[in-house]
Amino acid sequence: MKIVFMGTPEFALTALQKIAQKHEIVCVYTREPQIAGRGNKLTKSPVHNWAEQQGYLVRTPKTLRTPEAQAEYRALNADIAVVAAYGLILPLPIIEAFPKGCINIHGSLLPRWRGAAPIQRAIEAGDDKSGITIMNIVPALDAGDMLLKAEIAITSETTGETLHDGLAELGADLITQALDNIDDLQKNAVKQDEKLVTYAAKLDKRESKIDFSQSAEILERKIRAFNPYPAMYFEYQGERIKVLRAKVVDQHGEIGEILEGEKALIIACKNKALSITELQRSGKKKMTIKEVLNGAKFAKITLL
């Protein structure tokens, strides 16, 4: 089929690479280059870089709401559009432009976790599984009929990074299956049960500071969910320290109290305590707590 692909980050690139092995990519839409990195340089998205290297036509419109952008899009005469973490709202003329529609790769088992951050919110909430849903795009947020679903387990070791990577691979496999069977899948599309809808709120960096007045179990899940981005942290003697891994231990003390800072790093929470196992100090690489404590100890103070 002739396909327009619309996506931006690594999650989308995995799918694009798989689709390109079997179908004709007539155009790639991605977000415009963004200021990023220490040098504050304009940086192209992963999808943009790869698509250019392959010689595909790449477009980076600021909006798809203008008549000019929509006419340019329709003129591609594609069979279908595939969307994965694109980052722009698609107006109805875009959604309805091609004969086989506009389908999306969504990183959750819809209708659970519609919205911007389904990967992190599933781990944070303690879900035991996540997955990919291939769905029709409609004007409402992630509300379209479902074409295909597949699950992936969430374990006590799952982080935002590992779940992201697993779902990216699963999404690439599932979208190729969907494209191979698109007509049959459209005939049997399943409506979402609105009673089961939950929303995955966009990640906010203000959530990243560890609030030790929460239970250790909740914080441990959040640490895994936000690893590697935006990463949970605490402040110690003026330094921001990112926490990448921790485990819950049955110890107790004043909320935020460092109970052990020499042989381990254990901090009291509302219920039980967190034993930090991997962290990243300012300007340093990530390290195990054993590596950290070989060079520095933590005073037994109470963190705010």
BELTA-V380776 format. One record per residue. PSI is psi in whole degrees, -180 to 180 (999 if undefined). D_CENTER is the distance of its C-alpha to the mean C-alpha in whole Angstrom. Layout:
PSI;D_CENTER, PSI;D_CENTER
This chain:
158;28, 121;28, 136;24, 126;22, 137;19, 109;16, 169;13, -57;12, -174;9, -38;10, -43;8, -36;10, -39;13, -43;13, -43;14, -44;17, -38;18, -44;19, -41;20, -19;23, -22;24, -19;26, 166;26, 117;27, 109;24, -23;26, 147;24, 124;21, 133;19, 167;17, 149;16, 155;19, 142;19, 152;18, 125;20, 163;18, 173;19, -27;23, 0;25, 46;23, 152;23, 125;22, 128;19, 151;18, 160;15, -41;14, -44;15, -51;18, -48;20, -43;20, -40;21, -42;24, -33;25, -6;25, 16;27, 152;25, 125;26, 133;23, 142;23, 62;21, 149;23, -28;22, 157;23, 18;23, -12;26, 149;29, -35;32, -45;32, -38;28, -38;28, -41;31, -37;30, -49;27, -34;30, -13;32, -21;30, 46;31, 167;28, -35;28, 156;24, 138;21, 129;18, 137;15, 109;11, 53;9, -54;12, -2;12, 147;16, 135;17, 117;20, 163;23, -42;25, -29;27, -45;24, -36;23, 13;27, -32;28, 152;28, -34;30, 8;27, -159;25, 114;21, 154;18, 145;15, 108;12, 135;10, 50;8, 173;10, 86;14, 148;15, 6;17, 132;15, 56;12, 153;12, -164;10, -30;8, 57;6, -30;7, -53;5, -39;7, -31;9, -43;10, -46;11, -38;13, -10;15, 19;16, 147;15, -1;17, 157;15, -160;12, -169;12, 138;12, 124;14, 124;16, 157;17, 141;20, 134;19, 167;21, -29;21, 151;20, 113;16, 35;15, 4;18, 166;20, 146;22, 136;20, -36;21, 143;20, 151;18, 147;17, 159;16, 141;15, 145;16, 121;14, -180;17, -9;18, -8;17, 132;13, 170;11, -38;7, -48;8, -36;10, -42;8, -49;6, -40;9, -42;11, -33;9, -44;9, -43;13, -41;14, -39;13, -43;15, -43;18, -36;17, -34;17, -38;21, -43;22, -42;22, -35;23, -25;26, 30;27, -39;26, -45;29, -41;29, -39;26, -36;27, -28;30, 23;28, 144;25, 129;24, 147;24, 144;22, 108;23, -22;23, -19;24, 7;21, 133;19, 158;16, 135;14, 96;10, 147;11, 143;10, 136;9, 126;13, -22;14, -18;17, -13;16, -22;16, 128;19, 127;20, 98;23, -4;25, -4;27, 166;24, 153;25, -35;24, -44;22, -44;19, -37;19, -42;18, -41;15, -37;14, -44;15, -41;13, -39;10, 12;10, 117;11, -12;11, 138;9, 0;11, 125;13, 152;16, 162;19, 162;23, 129;26, 115;29, 46;32, -2;30, 137;28, 121;24, 120;23, 137;19, 120;19, -27;16, 145;18, 164;21, 155;23, 132;25, 150;29, 68;32, 160;33, 152;34, -170;35, 141;34, 125;31, 0;29, 131;32, 107;32, -28;34, 130;34, 12;33, -54;35, -17;35, 173;31, 105;29, 126;29, 130;28, 142;30, -172;27, -47;29, 123;29, -156;29, 162;28, 130;25, 110;26, 127;24, -22;24, 134;21, 175;21, 116;21, 162;24, 127;24, 6;25, 168;25, 166;23, 145;21, 153;24, 158;25, -30;27, -43;30, -41;30, -47;29, -13;32, -27;34, -16;34, 149;34, 161;34, 128;33, 149;36, 75;36, 175;35, 125;33, 144;30, 999;29
